[in-house]
Amino acid sequence: MATSEHLRYSDNSGPRDKRLRISRGAWRFFVGADLAASAAIMVGDAASILMACGLAFATQLYQAPTNASPGNVPRTTIPSALLYACFFALAFLVVARRSGLYSSRLTIPAGQEMWRVFQSCLAAGLLLCGLLYLSGDAAISRLLAALLVVSATAMLCLWRSWWRSCRTQQFEQGMDLRNLVILGTNRLSYALSRQMRQHRGLGYSFVGFIATADAAVSPEIGAHEILGGVETIHQLVRQHFVDEVVIADSYPSESTKRLVQDARELDIDVRAIAGYDGEAAASAPVEYLGFFPVSSVYCREQRAIGLCCKRALDLLLAIAIAVKMESEGPVLYVSERIGKRAACFGVSNSAAW
């Protein structure tokens, strides 16, 4: 996010609250709040699926028909069951990601999210059945695969309901909010701004409006709420730490293309209210900002690996400089050690930086 954690959370809270925030935000500081939230959802999904798989496979492993001898009952081994469980979890993660289930924002209504979870579980279950058919493994019945889909869906819905509740509380406390500006000054723009102000649990902090050329201004919008014109978007984004722009007024296609170019340079997201997106977001999935359906016009790339490596390098360099300034001697302690067959390895400590 564009706004620093220091600016977002610098308040008059006590030492205990500050320590709590630091503990909560330690790992988010390393990879970024949005990436950390998406990764947490994926880890929770994988754990829920593996738990459901364990329950389903345990039924197959330890319950046999009473009218059959143990030698005639096909059973899968634990390594095979673990392999199938991992395949099912991986298939679900891939399908769920393509379904838009790993957004760090609550942009999908709860009912629609649960329906997409069921669809993703069903698709993963069909892929698992295909794997069982190709492998010729008769130890796992198709009924057990259906039970796995149902149990995984139930556990995922419970986990995601709990996650939505926790995420909403974080947003209401002012954590991980994204600064949002609305491009347009009509009545729809004002209605969207009211939605952002009244429902902070959506994860957004409304900053103001950006006026378009020759656009009428709704009487409900005050002059102080208009930050400036679209021609000053570079200055406004940097001045107000903007993370996202939402188009809520008629905007020409050529101007939208220029806005996307500006968003790519400024590293911000651009979305549009349905009906104002034109051709730029024709194939984009529909999400929601409160009650308003929106489509993504431009979404900045999440360079997770690059950001993690850069953050790790920055932290290491900062720690090395701090150690060098605070104490004498080298930053890294290296000395000779006795290894196998009394052979010495390593270098003297004086050679370390």
C-alpha positions as a Python dict, from the first residue, in 0.01 Angstrom:
ca = {
    (1, 'M'): (0, 0, 0),
    (2, 'A'): (108, 352, -66),
    (3, 'T'): (57, 482, 285),
    (4, 'S'): (320, 390, 539),
    (5, 'E'): (228, 194, 848),
    (6, 'H'): (370, 474, 1062),
    (7, 'L'): (132, 732, 915),
    (8, 'R'): (-165, 497, 939),
    (9, 'Y'): (-120, 388, 1298),
    (10, 'S'): (54, 681, 1468),
    (11, 'D'): (-197, 756, 1739),
    (12, 'N'): (-211, 796, 2116),
    (13, 'S'): (-260, 428, 2200),
    (14, 'G'): (-84, 283, 2498),
    (15, 'P'): (231, 71, 2500),
    (16, 'R'): (33, -254, 2518),
    (17, 'D'): (-172, -164, 2208),
    (18, 'K'): (142, -66, 2022),
    (19, 'R'): (313, -394, 2109),
    (20, 'L'): (3, -581, 1993),
    (21, 'R'): (4, -398, 1662),
    (22, 'I'): (371, -465, 1613),
    (23, 'S'): (322, -836, 1678),
    (24, 'R'): (29, -848, 1438),
    (25, 'G'): (209, -656, 1167),
    (26, 'A'): (555, -811, 1185),
    (27, 'W'): (504, -1055, 901),
    (28, 'R'): (291, -808, 705),
    (29, 'F'): (579, -562, 725),
    (30, 'F'): (799, -816, 552),
    (31, 'V'): (578, -895, 251),
    (32, 'G'): (315, -619, 255),
    (33, 'A'): (-34, -620, 403),
    (34, 'D'): (-225, -725, 91),
    (35, 'L'): (12, -1006, -2),
    (36, 'A'): (20, -1128, 357),
    (37, 'A'): (-361, -1136, 372),
    (38, 'S'): (-386, -1329, 45),
    (39, 'A'): (-119, -1573, 160),
    (40, 'A'): (-301, -1623, 491),
    (41, 'I'): (-622, -1711, 307),
    (42, 'M'): (-438, -1965, 91),
    (43, 'V'): (-270, -2125, 392),
    (44, 'G'): (-603, -2143, 575),
    (45, 'D'): (-772, -2299, 271),
    (46, 'A'): (-498, -2559, 235),
    (47, 'A'): (-513, -2646, 606),
    (48, 'S'): (-894, -2678, 596),
    (49, 'I'): (-878, -2904, 290),
    (50, 'L'): (-612, -3126, 442),
    (51, 'M'): (-820, -3162, 758),
    (52, 'A'): (-1124, -3259, 551),
    (53, 'C'): (-912, -3503, 351),
    (54, 'G'): (-781, -3656, 672),
    (55, 'L'): (-1131, -3717, 803),
    (56, 'A'): (-1249, -3865, 474),
    (57, 'F'): (-949, -4092, 428),
    (58, 'A'): (-962, -4201, 791),
    (59, 'T'): (-1313, -4331, 722),
    (60, 'Q'): (-1178, -4533, 430),
    (61, 'L'): (-875, -4661, 618),
    (62, 'Y'): (-1031, -4770, 946),
    (63, 'Q'): (-1388, -4865, 856),
    (64, 'A'): (-1444, -5181, 653),
    (65, 'P'): (-1765, -5360, 566),
    (66, 'T'): (-1861, -5618, 828),
    (67, 'N'): (-1949, -5881, 566),
    (68, 'A'): (-1606, -5875, 397),
    (69, 'S'): (-1274, -6007, 505),
    (70, 'P'): (-997, -5751, 561),
    (71, 'G'): (-788, -5900, 281),
    (72, 'N'): (-1065, -5840, 24),
    (73, 'V'): (-1127, -5478, 116),
    (74, 'P'): (-923, -5241, -101),
    (75, 'R'): (-752, -4979, 112),
    (76, 'T'): (-521, -4700, 22),
    (77, 'T'): (-192, -4648, 198),
    (78, 'I'): (-114, -4339, 402),
    (79, 'P'): (145, -4206, 148),
    (80, 'S'): (-109, -4247, -133),
    (81, 'A'): (-379, -4076, 72),
    (82, 'L'): (-144, -3788, 144),
    (83, 'L'): (-60, -3760, -225),
    (84, 'Y'): (-428, -3746, -322),
    (85, 'A'): (-499, -3492, -48),
    (86, 'C'): (-217, -3267, -169),
    (87, 'F'): (-339, -3299, -528),
    (88, 'F'): (-694, -3204, -425),
    (89, 'A'): (-567, -2906, -223),
    (90, 'L'): (-343, -2786, -507),
    (91, 'A'): (-623, -2822, -762),
    (92, 'F'): (-856, -2622, -537),
    (93, 'L'): (-601, -2343, -488),
    (94, 'V'): (-549, -2309, -863),
    (95, 'V'): (-921, -2304, -943),
    (96, 'A'): (-1002, -2073, -651),
    (97, 'R'): (-735, -1827, -757),
    (98, 'R'): (-882, -1808, -1106),
    (99, 'S'): (-1223, -1754, -946),
    (100, 'G'): (-1099, -1447, -759),
    (101, 'L'): (-1118, -1598, -412),
    (102, 'Y'): (-784, -1464, -292),
    (103, 'S'): (-843, -1093, -289),
    (104, 'S'): (-725, -921, 27),
    (105, 'R'): (-1037, -701, 16),
    (106, 'L'): (-1392, -817, 90),
    (107, 'T'): (-1504, -750, -267),
    (108, 'I'): (-1729, -1057, -298),
    (109, 'P'): (-2054, -1096, -101),
    (110, 'A'): (-2049, -1377, 152),
    (111, 'G'): (-2310, -1586, -29),
    (112, 'Q'): (-2135, -1555, -364),
    (113, 'E'): (-1800, -1639, -202),
    (114, 'M'): (-1940, -1961, -54),
    (115, 'W'): (-2089, -2055, -391),
    (116, 'R'): (-1753, -2005, -559),
    (117, 'V'): (-1590, -2216, -288),
    (118, 'F'): (-1833, -2500, -364),
    (119, 'Q'): (-1769, -2468, -739),
    (120, 'S'): (-1392, -2477, -681),
    (121, 'C'): (-1426, -2784, -455),
    (122, 'L'): (-1641, -2956, -716),
    (123, 'A'): (-1388, -2882, -991),
    (124, 'A'): (-1104, -3012, -770),
    (125, 'G'): (-1309, -3323, -692),
    (126, 'L'): (-1362, -3391, -1062),
    (127, 'L'): (-990, -3354, -1123),
    (128, 'L'): (-925, -3596, -838),
    (129, 'C'): (-1167, -3847, -991),
    (130, 'G'): (-982, -3813, -1320),
    (131, 'L'): (-654, -3885, -1145),
    (132, 'L'): (-803, -4191, -975),
    (133, 'Y'): (-934, -4318, -1308),
    (134, 'L'): (-599, -4273, -1482),
    (135, 'S'): (-408, -4433, -1195),
    (136, 'G'): (-651, -4725, -1170),
    (137, 'D'): (-658, -4701, -791),
    (138, 'A'): (-973, -4878, -668),
    (139, 'A'): (-897, -4816, -301),
    (140, 'I'): (-1072, -4479, -305),
    (141, 'S'): (-1434, -4496, -413),
    (142, 'R'): (-1614, -4224, -603),
    (143, 'L'): (-1851, -4198, -306),
    (144, 'L'): (-1554, -4112, -87),
    (145, 'A'): (-1451, -3843, -339),
    (146, 'A'): (-1801, -3695, -316),
    (147, 'L'): (-1777, -3703, 65),
    (148, 'L'): (-1444, -3526, 38),
    (149, 'V'): (-1598, -3247, -172),
    (150, 'V'): (-1882, -3197, 77),
    (151, 'S'): (-1659, -3204, 386),
    (152, 'A'): (-1401, -2973, 228),
    (153, 'T'): (-1673, -2727, 128),
    (154, 'A'): (-1812, -2725, 482),
    (155, 'M'): (-1473, -2669, 645),
    (156, 'L'): (-1376, -2401, 393),
    (157, 'C'): (-1703, -2215, 449),
    (158, 'L'): (-1650, -2221, 825),
    (159, 'W'): (-1289, -2103, 791),
    (160, 'R'): (-1375, -1827, 547),
    (161, 'S'): (-1668, -1704, 758),
    (162, 'W'): (-1432, -1670, 1052),
    (163, 'W'): (-1176, -1498, 830),
    (164, 'R'): (-1431, -1245, 700),
    (165, 'S'): (-1533, -1163, 1056),
    (166, 'C'): (-1171, -1107, 1165),
    (167, 'R'): (-1090, -909, 852),
    (168, 'T'): (-1392, -685, 900),
    (169, 'Q'): (-1286, -612, 1258),
    (170, 'Q'): (-936, -521, 1139),
    (171, 'F'): (-1078, -278, 885),
    (172, 'E'): (-1313, -120, 1139),
    (173, 'Q'): (-1012, -66, 1367),
    (174, 'G'): (-835, 121, 1086),
    (175, 'M'): (-586, -152, 994),
    (176, 'D'): (-475, -222, 636),
    (177, 'L'): (-714, 32, 485),
    (178, 'R'): (-662, 137, 122),
    (179, 'N'): (-697, 504, 32),
    (180, 'L'): (-959, 541, -240),
    (181, 'V'): (-1057, 834, -462),
    (182, 'I'): (-1362, 853, -688),
    (183, 'L'): (-1332, 981, -1043),
    (184, 'G'): (-1655, 1170, -1096),
    (185, 'T'): (-1878, 1416, -913),
    (186, 'N'): (-2229, 1298, -1000),
    (187, 'R'): (-2493, 1153, -768),
    (188, 'L'): (-2361, 802, -817),
    (189, 'S'): (-2017, 918, -706),
    (190, 'Y'): (-2169, 1070, -395),
    (191, 'A'): (-2366, 751, -318),
    (192, 'L'): (-2046, 546, -349),
    (193, 'S'): (-1861, 784, -117),
    (194, 'R'): (-2137, 746, 144),
    (195, 'Q'): (-2100, 369, 118),
    (196, 'M'): (-1727, 399, 186),
    (197, 'R'): (-1777, 631, 483),
    (198, 'Q'): (-2056, 433, 649),
    (199, 'H'): (-1906, 88, 598),
    (200, 'R'): (-1542, 104, 692),
    (201, 'G'): (-1539, -272, 723),
    (202, 'L'): (-1509, -289, 343),
    (203, 'G'): (-1140, -205, 383),
    (204, 'Y'): (-1127, 139, 222),
    (205, 'S'): (-1069, 492, 342),
    (206, 'F'): (-1239, 750, 122),
    (207, 'V'): (-1010, 1044, 40),
    (208, 'G'): (-1208, 1261, -201),
    (209, 'F'): (-1332, 1319, -555),
    (210, 'I'): (-1146, 1385, -878),
    (211, 'A'): (-1341, 1604, -1118),
    (212, 'T'): (-1364, 1529, -1487),
    (213, 'A'): (-1370, 1794, -1758),
    (214, 'D'): (-1704, 1977, -1794),
    (215, 'A'): (-1875, 1739, -1552),
    (216, 'A'): (-2169, 1849, -1340),
    (217, 'V'): (-2118, 1848, -964),
    (218, 'S'): (-2382, 1692, -743),
    (219, 'P'): (-2520, 1939, -486),
    (220, 'E'): (-2444, 1691, -206),
    (221, 'I'): (-2071, 1715, -277),
    (222, 'G'): (-1890, 1997, -103),
    (223, 'A'): (-1623, 2198, -278),
    (224, 'H'): (-1367, 2094, -14),
    (225, 'E'): (-1421, 1726, -106),
    (226, 'I'): (-1303, 1777, -465),
    (227, 'L'): (-927, 1724, -465),
    (228, 'G'): (-869, 1853, -816),
    (229, 'G'): (-899, 1766, -1182),
    (230, 'V'): (-794, 1448, -1354),
    (231, 'E'): (-502, 1631, -1513),
    (232, 'T'): (-341, 1659, -1168),
    (233, 'I'): (-374, 1291, -1082),
    (234, 'H'): (3, 1240, -1046),
    (235, 'Q'): (25, 1510, -781),
    (236, 'L'): (-293, 1395, -603),
    (237, 'V'): (-185, 1031, -581),
    (238, 'R'): (147, 1122, -424),
    (239, 'Q'): (0, 1387, -196),
    (240, 'H'): (-282, 1173, -54),
    (241, 'F'): (-113, 830, -74),
    (242, 'V'): (-386, 700, -305),
    (243, 'D'): (-407, 324, -357),
    (244, 'E'): (-707, 297, -586),
    (245, 'V'): (-919, 504, -826),
    (246, 'V'): (-1282, 416, -898),
    (247, 'I'): (-1447, 555, -1212),
    (248, 'A'): (-1808, 648, -1129),
    (249, 'D'): (-1890, 884, -1415),
    (250, 'S'): (-1893, 885, -1792),
    (251, 'Y'): (-1535, 878, -1913),
    (252, 'P'): (-1417, 851, -2275),
    (253, 'S'): (-1226, 541, -2382),
    (254, 'E'): (-918, 740, -2486),
    (255, 'S'): (-908, 911, -2149),
    (256, 'T'): (-942, 572, -1979),
    (257, 'K'): (-638, 445, -2170),
    (258, 'R'): (-436, 746, -2053),
    (259, 'L'): (-558, 685, -1698),
    (260, 'V'): (-439, 325, -1717),
    (261, 'Q'): (-96, 444, -1833),
    (262, 'D'): (-84, 686, -1540),
    (263, 'A'): (-192, 408, -1301),
    (264, 'R'): (88, 184, -1431),
    (265, 'E'): (342, 459, -1360),
    (266, 'L'): (194, 541, -1019),
    (267, 'D'): (144, 175, -919),
    (268, 'I'): (-224, 210, -827),
    (269, 'D'): (-539, 14, -913),
    (270, 'V'): (-821, 141, -1132),
    (271, 'R'): (-1174, 5, -1119),
    (272, 'A'): (-1503, 124, -1265),
    (273, 'I'): (-1868, 106, -1170),
    (274, 'A'): (-2054, -131, -1401),
    (275, 'G'): (-2176, 70, -1697),
    (276, 'Y'): (-1883, 313, -1691),
    (277, 'D'): (-1606, 64, -1765),
    (278, 'G'): (-1639, 63, -2144),
    (279, 'E'): (-1420, -183, -2332),
    (280, 'A'): (-1130, -169, -2084),
    (281, 'A'): (-1294, -410, -1838),
    (282, 'A'): (-1528, -603, -2067),
    (283, 'S'): (-1379, -942, -1974),
    (284, 'A'): (-1297, -860, -1609),
    (285, 'P'): (-1494, -1039, -1334),
    (286, 'V'): (-1752, -835, -1146),
    (287, 'E'): (-1672, -752, -783),
    (288, 'Y'): (-1851, -534, -532),
    (289, 'L'): (-1777, -219, -336),
    (290, 'G'): (-2056, -243, -86),
    (291, 'F'): (-2369, -264, -302),
    (292, 'F'): (-2201, -130, -616),
    (293, 'P'): (-2080, -376, -883),
    (294, 'V'): (-1737, -282, -1017),
    (295, 'S'): (-1493, -423, -1271),
    (296, 'S'): (-1117, -402, -1271),
    (297, 'V'): (-977, -171, -1540),
    (298, 'Y'): (-615, -202, -1430),
    (299, 'C'): (-469, -409, -1148),
    (300, 'R'): (-107, -360, -1052),
    (301, 'E'): (112, -666, -1060),
    (302, 'Q'): (185, -833, -728),
    (303, 'R'): (560, -893, -750),
    (304, 'A'): (565, -1113, -441),
    (305, 'I'): (905, -1277, -487),
    (306, 'G'): (1077, -956, -590),
    (307, 'L'): (923, -759, -303),
    (308, 'C'): (1020, -1024, -49),
    (309, 'C'): (1379, -1035, -175),
    (310, 'K'): (1405, -657, -177),
    (311, 'R'): (1259, -628, 174),
    (312, 'A'): (1496, -898, 303),
    (313, 'L'): (1794, -720, 146),
    (314, 'D'): (1685, -385, 290),
    (315, 'L'): (1646, -534, 638),
    (316, 'L'): (1983, -708, 625),
    (317, 'L'): (2161, -394, 510),
    (318, 'A'): (1986, -185, 777),
    (319, 'I'): (2079, -436, 1049),
    (320, 'A'): (2439, -451, 927),
    (321, 'I'): (2473, -71, 930),
    (322, 'A'): (2314, -50, 1277),
    (323, 'V'): (2550, -314, 1415),
    (324, 'K'): (2850, -141, 1260),
    (325, 'M'): (2751, 194, 1409),
    (326, 'E'): (2667, 63, 1756),
    (327, 'S'): (2962, -169, 1818),
    (328, 'E'): (3320, -221, 1716),
    (329, 'G'): (3444, -515, 1517),
    (330, 'P'): (3294, -704, 1225),
    (331, 'V'): (2922, -737, 1156),
    (332, 'L'): (2947, -1112, 1090),
    (333, 'Y'): (3122, -1338, 1336),
    (334, 'V'): (3328, -1601, 1154),
    (335, 'S'): (3590, -1822, 1311),
    (336, 'E'): (3769, -2147, 1254),
    (337, 'R'): (3597, -2467, 1362),
    (338, 'I'): (3707, -2829, 1394),
    (339, 'G'): (3524, -3055, 1154),
    (340, 'K'): (3542, -3414, 1046),
    (341, 'R'): (3874, -3585, 1112),
    (342, 'A'): (3996, -3278, 1301),
    (343, 'A'): (4005, -3072, 981),
    (344, 'C'): (3975, -2696, 1034),
    (345, 'F'): (3735, -2494, 822),
    (346, 'G'): (3622, -2134, 815),
    (347, 'V'): (3824, -1814, 827),
    (348, 'S'): (3955, -1605, 1109),
    (349, 'N'): (3722, -1353, 1264),
    (350, 'S'): (3946, -1067, 1159),
    (351, 'A'): (3873, -1145, 794),
    (352, 'A'): (3498, -1099, 836),
    (353, 'W'): (3337, -763, 759),
}
